[in-house]
Amino acid sequence: MKTKLIFNTFLSKHLLKRGNPIIDLLKDHKRRDGVVCVFEETKKFENDFAELNKELYGRDVRNLKRMRKY
């Protein structure tokens, strides 16, 4: 199963509201009280992620190659 780590809790909440389940929560070692949300990488997740990035941040990330895959 492919997963995506989302470090932005605001974005994670919006993805969760759109029906993308959080698989796991990890501690962010760079931020003292930070949390990293782990989502399963599905087609729905990719579409929701791209739409939210465009709505919230004005960026089109559909073809972004720098996305972290774990």
Backbone bond lengths (Angstrom), bond angles and torsions (degrees), N, CA, C in turn:
res aa  C-N    CA-C-N  psi(-1)  N-CA   C-N-CA  omega(-1)  CA-C   N-CA-C  phi
1 M - - - 1.447 - - 1.530 108.13 -
2 K 1.329 116.15 130.53 1.455 121.73 176.36 1.518 108.47 -85.15
3 T 1.320 115.29 141.98 1.458 120.02 -179.98 1.522 109.69 -130.62
4 K 1.323 115.58 160.90 1.455 123.23 175.67 1.516 108.45 -126.81
5 L 1.307 116.02 136.39 1.457 121.69 175.07 1.520 108.25 -96.06
6 I 1.315 116.23 128.69 1.462 121.88 177.64 1.526 107.38 -115.97
7 F 1.316 115.83 117.83 1.452 121.89 -177.22 1.526 111.93 -89.85
8 N 1.316 117.76 -16.55 1.454 123.10 -177.91 1.529 109.00 -91.87
9 T 1.334 117.42 111.08 1.468 120.77 -176.81 1.528 111.98 -67.91
10 F 1.323 117.56 -31.52 1.462 121.27 177.72 1.525 109.81 -62.74
11 L 1.318 117.05 -45.82 1.463 122.23 177.79 1.531 110.56 -66.49
12 S 1.325 116.92 -38.55 1.465 120.98 178.69 1.527 111.56 -61.48
13 K 1.316 116.89 -40.81 1.467 120.58 179.35 1.524 111.16 -63.53
14 H 1.328 116.52 -40.47 1.460 120.14 178.85 1.525 111.20 -67.81
15 L 1.323 117.39 -38.99 1.466 120.43 176.87 1.528 110.64 -64.03
16 L 1.321 116.21 -39.84 1.461 121.47 178.36 1.530 110.84 -64.03
17 K 1.331 117.24 -41.98 1.465 121.51 178.77 1.520 111.86 -63.43
18 R 1.330 116.79 -28.56 1.468 121.21 179.09 1.526 112.57 -84.34
19 G 1.323 117.30 3.78 1.462 120.41 173.62 1.516 115.82 97.39
20 N 1.320 117.88 12.42 1.463 121.06 177.21 1.527 108.21 -91.79
21 P 1.327 117.77 114.82 1.470 119.55 -175.43 1.528 112.59 -75.09
22 I 1.321 115.43 144.04 1.463 121.91 173.90 1.520 107.22 -83.71
23 I 1.320 116.70 125.09 1.465 121.82 -179.21 1.523 111.11 -82.32
24 D 1.333 115.62 -39.94 1.461 119.74 -175.69 1.520 109.28 -156.57
25 L 1.309 116.15 158.27 1.461 123.29 173.30 1.522 107.86 -118.66
26 L 1.325 115.42 133.82 1.464 120.97 179.61 1.512 109.53 -122.58
27 K 1.312 115.65 156.42 1.458 120.37 175.66 1.524 108.74 -81.36
28 D 1.320 115.57 134.61 1.462 120.90 175.40 1.521 107.35 -85.62
29 H 1.306 116.89 115.55 1.463 121.01 -174.95 1.522 112.92 -77.74
30 K 1.323 118.02 -13.20 1.463 120.57 179.24 1.528 112.30 -88.23
31 R 1.344 116.15 -27.67 1.461 120.22 178.57 1.518 108.89 -111.61
32 R 1.287 116.99 136.45 1.470 122.21 -173.52 1.526 112.89 -55.87
33 D 1.329 116.94 -50.18 1.467 120.89 -178.32 1.525 111.73 -110.26
34 G 1.322 116.82 23.37 1.458 120.80 -175.07 1.519 113.66 -79.23
35 V 1.311 114.71 150.85 1.462 122.69 178.44 1.527 107.80 -128.79
36 V 1.312 115.78 140.85 1.459 122.03 176.37 1.525 107.21 -113.53
37 C 1.329 116.38 127.89 1.461 121.35 179.16 1.525 109.15 -96.58
38 V 1.330 115.90 135.16 1.459 121.63 -179.96 1.525 107.85 -107.52
39 F 1.340 115.61 121.64 1.457 122.55 178.91 1.520 109.24 -114.03
40 E 1.329 116.61 149.83 1.460 120.57 172.32 1.530 107.71 -76.62
41 E 1.320 116.00 133.94 1.456 120.92 -179.32 1.529 109.45 -83.05
42 T 1.323 115.03 103.81 1.464 121.73 177.27 1.528 107.79 -121.97
43 K 1.308 115.94 172.15 1.468 120.02 177.87 1.526 110.23 -63.26
44 K 1.335 116.66 -40.15 1.471 120.97 177.78 1.525 110.43 -61.51
45 F 1.337 116.22 -44.08 1.464 120.17 178.79 1.530 110.39 -60.36
46 E 1.318 117.22 -46.85 1.463 120.94 -179.08 1.527 111.48 -59.88
47 N 1.338 116.48 -43.42 1.476 120.32 178.75 1.522 111.51 -65.46
48 D 1.332 116.88 -46.25 1.466 120.85 179.08 1.523 111.01 -62.97
49 F 1.322 116.91 -41.88 1.465 121.88 179.97 1.530 110.54 -61.65
50 A 1.327 116.51 -44.89 1.464 120.80 179.80 1.534 111.15 -65.65
51 E 1.335 116.50 -43.50 1.467 120.25 179.68 1.525 111.46 -63.30
52 L 1.331 116.87 -44.18 1.463 120.44 -179.26 1.528 111.45 -65.99
53 N 1.311 117.77 -40.63 1.456 120.01 178.07 1.516 111.14 -62.52
54 K 1.321 116.12 -38.53 1.462 119.62 179.14 1.531 110.66 -69.51
55 E 1.342 116.39 -43.03 1.472 120.98 -179.89 1.527 111.60 -66.76
56 L 1.326 116.77 -48.57 1.457 121.12 -171.99 1.525 114.02 -83.16
57 Y 1.324 116.25 -35.68 1.465 119.69 -171.70 1.521 113.81 -121.91
58 G 1.324 118.09 -5.08 1.446 121.01 179.06 1.518 114.41 71.71
59 R 1.342 117.82 22.62 1.462 121.73 -179.02 1.516 110.00 -114.15
60 D 1.330 116.12 138.58 1.458 121.23 174.48 1.522 107.43 -96.86
61 V 1.336 117.00 113.81 1.468 120.86 -174.63 1.523 112.73 -112.86
62 R 1.312 118.08 15.21 1.459 119.70 -178.03 1.524 112.73 -62.13
63 N 1.305 118.45 -35.22 1.457 121.36 -178.64 1.528 112.61 -111.82
64 L 1.298 116.77 21.17 1.450 121.02 -179.29 1.521 110.22 -73.55
65 K 1.308 117.39 123.64 1.465 121.89 -176.71 1.527 112.20 -90.28
66 R 1.331 118.09 -12.47 1.455 120.81 -175.66 1.516 113.66 -82.62
67 M 1.323 119.53 -1.35 1.459 121.39 -177.54 1.509 109.98 -62.95
68 R 1.308 116.78 136.13 1.452 121.86 -178.78 1.523 110.58 -74.64
69 K 1.317 115.91 133.06 1.463 120.89 175.29 1.511 108.55 -120.80
70 Y 1.324 115.81 126.24 1.459 120.72 179.90 1.506 110.36 -125.78
